[in-house]
Amino acid sequence: MGDIIDPDLALLIADDDSDESYLIENDAIKNELVSLANSV
């Protein structure tokens, strides 16, 4: 059972600029998406 990838999120991942705060923000977004998916 894989994670559902949001198209906008996929673009952010593809545009990785190796910024630490970016990685933290990306993780927060991913966790939020997973929580939303699990609550349906």
N, C-alpha and C positions, 0 to 999 in steps of 0.2 A: 504494500500500500504506500504509494509515493505521495510526496507533497504536491498540492495544487499550486502551480506557478502562475502568478498574475503577469500578464504581458508587460505591464509597466515595470514591474519588479525585475523581470527578465532583462529588460533594457538597462536597468540600473546595475545589475550584476555584470552584464556584458561591458558596461562602461566603467569598470573598476579602475579607480585612480590610486589604489593602495593607500587610501587615507584612513587612519585609525577610526576617526569619528564616523566616517562613512560606513565602516564595517559594523560598528555598534548600532548605528541607525538602521542598517540593513537587517541586522538580527532582530531588532525590535519590530520592524515591519513584518518580517517573516513570522515571528511568534504571534503577532496580532492576526495575521491571515490564517494561521493554523488554528488559533482559538476560535475565530469566526467560523471556519469550516467545521470544527468539532461541535459547535453549538447549534448547527442546523439540524 
